[in-house]
Amino acid sequence: MINPFHFLKKVWLTIDIPCAAVFLSAAIGAVLLNFSGANPLDAYGALFQGSFGGMSALGRTLEKATPLIFSGLAVAFAFKAGLFNIGTQGQLLFGALAAAVAGFGLAGMPGWLHAPLALLIGAFAGGIYSAVQGALKAYTGSHEVITGIMLNYVAINLTDYLTNGPLKDDTPGNIIARTPLVMETSWLHRIGSFPVGFGLALIASLVVWWFLERTTFGFEISTVGHNSHAASYAGMNVKLIIVWTMLLSGILAGFGGAVETLGVVHRYQPGFNIGLGFEGITIALLGKTHPVGVVLAALLVGAMKAGSSQMQFHAGVDKAIIDVILALILFFVAADVLIRKILRRRETKGEKVLFSTGWSK
Amino acid sequence: MFQKYINSRCGIVRGLSFLVLLVILWSYFYDSAITEAVLASALRQSTPLALGALCGLMGERSGVINIGIEGQMLLSAFVGFLVSVWTGNLLFAVLTGVATGAVIGLLLAFMSVSLRIDQILGGTVINILGFGLTGYFYQVGLNTKGKLQSISLGPLQDIPLLGPVLFNNPPITYLTLVLVLVVHYVLFHTHWGLRTRAVGEHPRAVDTLGINVFLMRYTNVVLGGAIAGLAGSFLTLEAVGSFERGMTNGRGFVALAVMIFGKWTPIGSWGAALLFGLAIALQTQLQFGGQTIPHQFIGMLPYLLTVVVLAGFVGRARPPAAVGTPYTKE
């Protein structure tokens, strides 16, 4: 029997520090806005109006949050095995491009098949690319952060080449490097103002949670993350687990790219997906690598991104203030020592979460 | 016998350098002007990477991971640029750029040494902060009255091939070459360097000997930050002469790779930086000349090469043992 009071108290104890961090960062942001001659109330008002004021604003928020949930889950998933998947960006690009190719290449398919198939192709493109990184890590010992950064640049160059060469949109008069529009049968539509992709993202986070918390393989992954020597002593195949973890993490990233292509951009165009993968790192850290935390963090960042145009337009405040506030939030969440002093709360047992394990393992 | 060469990493690195050298000589006889231009550009492109790698390795040798190099460079580039616009004094501008890097280094040290935050997270905070602050305070249409000019070293400049490439450069490029040697000397031939490396390997043991672990880490991260600040100043005050949003363009991250490629040593990192610089210079050259290879393939070559080399030959690059773990005094 769950005591509702205890449950609420537990929920509050998990979210009190992030909430305090958000308020503190908003306050510092307000000081900065005031200092540079803008009215903080106007700015925050416009930001809120643009992200939650009305159905279309809310839809925009959800749309912005969708790829962030996927890339955040990808990074968080790899963190569970002590792996820092900085290559999310490249995997997401490949996912987006592969989904676009499936979207305009596979003609004459019914909508119920075309969209899911294009999504899966995108997801696997990301997964395979990530598995390469995992295999390099597991079998040659080259560090995943370095191979990740390198493969990001390879992905950027390769997708640039493909969209400017073999896969270029050949509509007469087009000089932009981009693929043709994907067919409408592969689009992810909106139901009212609710984007279908966001629903998929929620399902994905549920699946990730279930996988990590309720399956043997999920348990093995976190064991490798906590102590790979112990895991190998217990008879787990650490190398294989590393490859699988990277594969699954890349699938999540590829999904994110595919959803962005099929649901928002409707083609692959270099530059449209830049940053979505890197932001996944922020989202995963902000959400403390928990799937629910990732969704909440992505919603927060998505809302700030969605409302920032309105803020720039109505309050005349440059969008970049969003990044400043985001960095502050991340700082205060991480430096919870500072906030604990204000809230007068001690650290409870098991509250520390594992991020990366440095370079050495 | 062949197998022996494959297995010895040194052999491969030497073979690779020899090959690069041959190609350079061949192209020099083919078209000397372009070869000189490409090599000179390679050296300049490698400068921010080498400086960034020096920043990274000073932190890591003392046990602090710094993935915030990108943000450090960007903020210093911005501040240095603004000061140059306001005062018109380039030397002063470079110094403020360096100071900015050091201050951000102090912030990183505070986060990872005193607050004991996850160090990857601390670096990410700095990166986002860098993009945010420079973006927010960015103003369109600011221009400096000039940038750092090349200084030619007299008669040395007339040596064919080497002269125009090595001895006719702007000051920060020269300074980088000096810094590589200085950091190498300090790290491997002084008491200070020995202590720094020891703090990065086994802080507890160093602490028992009465050396202040926190102070060592603070100093190294701050000095590293100053070097990253120099890299930032290079971008706005020497290379381009103006500031653009996000103009570091991932150099801070590539610098990290350069550092690991160079196995956490200044000289090795410098070599790796040169390799990357050469590829960037070639890519630019190919984009302008009429060529048959798409420039993207040349562009991704160094990155692919890094992956291959890391996988086969430098796979077991060993980082300092205590890197990434905050120290707690008992």
Interface residues (C-beta under 8 A of the other chain):
Chain A: L32 S36 F84 I86 L136 T140 G141 S142 H143 V145 I146 T147 I149 M150 L151 Y153 V154 N157 L158 D160 Y161 N164 G165 I281 T282 L285 D318 K319 A320 I321 I322 D323 V324 I325 L326 A327 L328 L330 F331 A334 A335 V337 L338 F355 S356 T357 G358 W359 S360
Chain B: E60 I65 M111 L115 I117 D118 Q119 I120 L121 G122 T124 V125 I126 I128 L129 F131 G132 L133 T134 G135 Y136 F137 Y138 R245 G250 F253 V254 L256 A257 I260 F261 P294 Q296 F297 G299 M300 Y303 L304 T306 V307 L310 A311 G312 V314 G315 R316 A317 R318 P319 A321 V323 G324 T325
